Amino acid sequence: MPLHGRVTADTDGGFVVFLIGMHVNRWREVRHVAATVSAMRRMLGELDRHPELGVLRAEAGFFFGGPGVIQYWRSYEDLERYARAGDAEHLPAWRRFNALARTSDAVGIYHETYRVDAGTFETFYNHMPSVGLLAAAGPRALSRGSTSAQRIGARAQDEAPVGAPAGG
């Protein structure tokens, strides 16, 4: 159900954005693809069941030629702790993937990690379902006429180059 009206993600602190995904180089080698997707599903299930591990939100989609996940984490330390934890799903899957990658390039994998400090980002949502950082942090109403430059701290005084929609 979409939220109606102009909102931003209700977070004043820092967080981490982690993108991880795979690119299928050879669909014929389906066992490699299935193993990687299965491991990702187990990890996402574990993170969903244990919010105390630090993930705020995870959303899966299709990016860069294969399945991927955008994750929002409380901190880099939480992300790294999970990645290295011997009793969690990730480390054994990471080791299995590395062993598999030495024998086949059927599946490629990538990740990108962004540490986002307080005051260095801005968000805007209008008539959207709860997605991304909005889903991770919850909504906070925006005043009519606020701009991206104001929200990110680039300019205290700014005027939107287009008029605000009715009711916004």
C-alpha positions as CSV (number, residue, x, y, z in Angstrom):
1,M,0.0,0.0,0.0
2,P,1.6,3.3,-1.0
3,L,2.2,6.1,1.4
4,H,0.6,9.2,0.1
5,G,2.3,12.5,0.5
6,R,6.0,13.6,0.6
7,V,8.1,11.7,3.1
8,T,11.7,11.0,3.8
9,A,13.3,8.1,5.6
10,D,13.2,8.7,9.4
11,T,16.9,8.4,10.1
12,D,19.4,10.9,11.4
13,G,22.3,8.5,12.0
14,G,24.7,6.7,9.7
15,F,24.1,3.3,8.2
16,V,25.7,0.9,5.6
17,V,24.3,0.0,2.2
18,F,25.5,-3.4,1.0
19,L,24.8,-4.6,-2.6
20,I,25.5,-8.2,-3.3
21,G,24.6,-10.3,-6.3
22,M,25.6,-12.7,-8.9
23,H,26.0,-12.8,-12.7
24,V,25.3,-16.1,-14.4
25,N,27.9,-16.6,-17.0
26,R,26.8,-20.1,-18.1
27,W,23.2,-21.1,-17.4
28,R,24.1,-24.7,-18.5
29,E,25.9,-25.2,-15.3
30,V,22.7,-24.9,-13.3
31,R,24.1,-26.6,-10.2
32,H,26.5,-23.7,-9.6
33,V,23.7,-21.2,-10.1
34,A,21.3,-23.2,-7.8
35,A,23.9,-23.5,-5.1
36,T,24.6,-19.8,-5.0
37,V,20.9,-18.8,-5.0
38,S,20.2,-21.4,-2.3
39,A,22.9,-20.0,0.0
40,M,21.7,-16.5,-0.5
41,R,18.1,-17.5,0.5
42,R,19.4,-19.2,3.6
43,M,21.4,-16.1,4.6
44,L,18.4,-13.8,4.0
45,G,16.2,-16.0,6.0
46,E,18.7,-16.0,8.9
47,L,19.0,-12.2,8.8
48,D,15.2,-11.8,8.7
49,R,14.8,-14.1,11.8
50,H,17.6,-12.3,13.7
51,P,17.3,-8.5,13.4
52,E,19.7,-8.2,16.3
53,L,22.5,-9.1,13.8
54,G,22.2,-5.6,12.5
55,V,20.5,-5.8,9.1
56,L,17.7,-3.2,8.9
57,R,16.2,-4.3,5.5
58,A,17.1,-6.5,2.6
59,E,15.4,-6.3,-0.8
60,A,16.1,-8.8,-3.6
61,G,15.8,-8.0,-7.3
62,F,17.5,-8.6,-10.7
63,F,20.6,-6.4,-11.2
64,F,23.6,-6.4,-13.5
65,G,22.6,-9.6,-15.2
66,G,21.5,-11.8,-12.3
67,P,19.8,-11.9,-8.9
68,G,21.0,-9.5,-6.3
69,V,20.2,-8.0,-2.9
70,I,20.3,-4.5,-1.5
71,Q,20.8,-4.5,2.2
72,Y,20.7,-1.7,4.8
73,W,22.8,-2.3,7.9
74,R,23.1,-0.5,11.2
75,S,26.9,-0.3,10.9
76,Y,29.8,-1.7,9.0
77,E,30.9,-3.5,12.2
78,D,27.6,-5.4,12.3
79,L,28.0,-6.4,8.6
80,E,31.6,-7.5,9.0
81,R,30.7,-9.4,12.3
82,Y,28.0,-11.3,10.4
83,A,30.2,-12.0,7.4
84,R,32.9,-13.6,9.6
85,A,30.8,-15.4,12.2
86,G,31.5,-19.1,12.2
87,D,28.1,-20.0,13.5
88,A,26.2,-18.0,10.9
89,E,25.1,-19.0,7.3
90,H,27.5,-16.6,5.5
91,L,31.0,-17.9,6.3
92,P,30.4,-21.5,5.2
93,A,28.6,-20.3,2.1
94,W,31.5,-17.9,1.3
95,R,34.0,-20.7,1.7
96,R,32.0,-23.1,-0.5
97,F,31.6,-20.4,-3.2
98,N,35.4,-19.7,-3.2
99,A,36.1,-23.4,-3.6
100,L,33.6,-23.6,-6.4
101,A,35.0,-20.4,-8.1
102,R,38.5,-22.1,-8.3
103,T,37.0,-24.8,-10.6
104,S,34.3,-22.9,-12.5
105,D,33.5,-19.4,-13.7
106,A,29.8,-20.3,-14.3
107,V,28.7,-17.8,-11.7
108,G,30.3,-14.5,-10.9
109,I,29.6,-12.7,-7.7
110,Y,30.0,-9.0,-6.6
111,H,29.5,-6.9,-3.6
112,E,29.7,-3.2,-3.0
113,T,29.7,-1.6,0.5
114,Y,28.9,2.0,1.2
115,R,29.3,3.5,4.7
116,V,26.8,6.5,4.8
117,D,27.4,9.1,7.5
118,A,24.7,11.1,9.1
119,G,24.0,14.3,7.0
120,T,25.5,12.9,3.8
121,F,22.4,11.5,2.2
122,E,18.8,12.5,1.4
123,T,15.7,10.5,0.5
124,F,12.4,11.4,-1.0
125,Y,9.3,9.2,-1.5
126,N,5.9,10.2,-2.8
127,H,3.0,7.8,-3.4
128,M,5.4,4.9,-2.9
129,P,5.1,1.6,-1.1
130,S,7.6,1.2,1.7
131,V,10.9,0.4,-0.1
132,G,14.6,0.9,0.4
133,L,15.8,3.1,3.3
134,L,12.1,4.1,3.9
135,A,11.3,0.5,4.7
136,A,14.4,0.2,6.9
137,A,13.8,3.4,8.9
138,G,10.2,4.3,8.5
139,P,8.6,7.5,7.2
140,R,8.9,11.1,8.4
141,A,6.8,13.8,6.7
142,L,8.5,16.5,4.6
143,S,7.4,20.1,4.5
144,R,6.0,21.4,1.2
145,G,8.7,22.7,-1.0
146,S,11.7,21.1,0.7
147,T,14.4,20.2,-1.9
148,S,17.1,17.6,-2.2
149,A,19.8,20.3,-1.7
150,Q,18.2,21.3,1.6
151,R,17.8,17.7,2.8
152,I,21.4,16.8,2.1
153,G,22.7,20.1,3.6
154,A,24.1,21.6,0.4
155,R,22.0,24.8,0.7
156,A,19.8,26.1,3.6
157,Q,17.8,28.2,1.2
158,D,16.6,26.7,-2.0
159,E,13.7,26.7,-4.3
160,A,12.5,23.7,-6.2
161,P,12.8,24.1,-10.0
162,V,9.4,22.6,-10.5
163,G,6.2,23.3,-8.5
164,A,5.2,20.8,-5.8
165,P,2.3,18.6,-6.8
166,A,-1.2,19.4,-5.4
167,G,-1.6,18.1,-1.8
168,G,2.2,17.7,-1.4
